[in-house]
Amino acid sequence: MMKRRNTAAAERFAERRRREQDAPRLVDQVPALLSLEISIDERSGVTGVKHTRRVVVDQAPALFLLPCGDSRCADGEHDLTTTVMRALRAHETSFQGSDSCMGSLGPASCGRVVHFDAVAQYRP
């Protein structure tokens, strides 16, 4: 059972990496972007995890995918790409958003929610 779970997780990780490699580069999509920092708060009921992601603009894909924080979740992720790219293309210096996981925990839906706050800096 544990080996199958690890194999499934490795396959999801490899697929996410492939999507990141195939995505256009952030620096090409938003050339004026100097820096981007995204503070992430993932919640499930009363428990939660917080962390900050500092994006390396010159190397990053224009793709913002976060795996679901629940290791039991099947096929779950948070795709923040549309919200983040819309704000970056509009040169917003601070913005926020949220996304619910559409994965599943056995027969039930996962429902973990990610809230994020982002701060961006641009060239004049």
C-alpha positions in Angstrom: 0.0 0.0 0.0 2.7 2.5 1.0 4.7 1.8 -2.2 1.7 2.4 -4.4 1.0 5.7 -2.6 4.6 6.8 -3.1 4.5 5.8 -6.7 1.3 7.8 -7.2 2.8 10.9 -5.5 6.0 10.5 -7.6 3.9 10.4 -10.8 1.9 13.5 -9.8 5.2 15.3 -9.0 6.7 14.3 -12.4 3.5 15.5 -14.2 3.6 18.8 -12.4 7.3 19.2 -13.3 6.5 18.4 -17.0 3.8 21.1 -17.0 6.2 23.6 -15.5 8.9 22.8 -18.1 6.4 23.2 -20.9 4.9 26.5 -19.7 6.1 29.8 -21.0 8.7 31.6 -18.8 7.4 34.3 -16.4 10.0 36.8 -17.5 8.8 36.5 -21.1 5.1 37.0 -20.1 5.7 39.9 -17.7 9.1 41.5 -18.7 8.8 44.4 -16.2 8.5 42.0 -13.2 11.4 42.3 -10.8 10.2 40.2 -7.8 7.3 38.2 -6.7 6.6 36.9 -3.2 3.5 34.8 -2.4 2.4 34.1 1.1 0.3 30.9 1.2 -2.2 29.8 3.9 -3.7 26.4 3.3 -6.6 25.4 5.5 -8.6 22.3 6.3 -11.1 22.9 9.1 -9.2 24.5 12.0 -5.7 23.2 11.0 -3.6 25.0 8.5 -0.1 25.5 7.0 1.5 28.8 6.2 4.6 29.4 4.1 6.0 32.0 1.7 7.2 31.3 -1.8 9.7 33.7 -3.3 9.6 33.3 -7.1 12.9 33.4 -9.0 11.5 35.6 -11.8 14.2 34.9 -14.4 13.8 31.1 -14.2 10.2 30.6 -13.1 7.4 29.2 -15.4 4.3 31.4 -15.8 2.5 28.6 -14.0 1.4 28.6 -10.4 0.5 25.1 -9.2 0.5 24.0 -5.6 0.0 20.4 -4.7 -2.7 19.8 -2.1 -1.2 19.7 1.4 -3.2 16.6 2.4 -1.0 13.6 1.6 -4.2 11.5 1.4 -5.7 13.6 -1.3 -5.9 12.0 -4.8 -5.5 14.2 -7.8 -5.6 17.4 -5.8 -3.8 20.6 -6.5 -4.4 24.3 -6.5 -4.0 26.2 -9.8 -3.4 29.9 -9.0 -2.2 30.7 -12.5 -5.1 32.6 -13.9 -5.5 34.9 -10.8 -1.7 35.5 -10.5 -1.0 36.1 -14.2 -4.0 38.5 -14.5 -2.7 40.6 -11.6 0.9 40.5 -12.9 -0.1 41.6 -16.4 -2.0 44.5 -14.9 1.1 45.4 -12.9 -0.6 45.1 -9.6 1.8 45.5 -6.7 -0.3 43.5 -4.2 -3.2 41.1 -4.8 -4.8 38.1 -3.2 -6.9 35.1 -4.0 -8.0 31.7 -3.0 -8.6 28.2 -4.5 -10.4 25.1 -3.3 -8.9 21.7 -3.9 -11.0 19.6 -6.3 -9.2 16.3 -5.3 -10.8 13.5 -3.3 -10.2 11.8 0.0 -11.7 8.4 -0.8 -15.4 8.9 -1.6 -15.4 12.5 -0.3 -14.1 15.6 -1.9 -11.0 17.1 -0.3 -12.1 20.7 0.0 -8.8 22.1 1.4 -8.6 25.8 0.7 -5.6 27.9 -0.2 -5.6 31.7 0.5 -2.7 33.7 -0.8 -1.4 37.2 -0.6 1.2 38.3 -3.2 3.5 41.3 -3.5 5.2 42.2 -6.8 7.7 44.8 -7.8 8.2 46.0 -11.4 10.7 48.0 -13.3 9.7 51.6 -13.9 
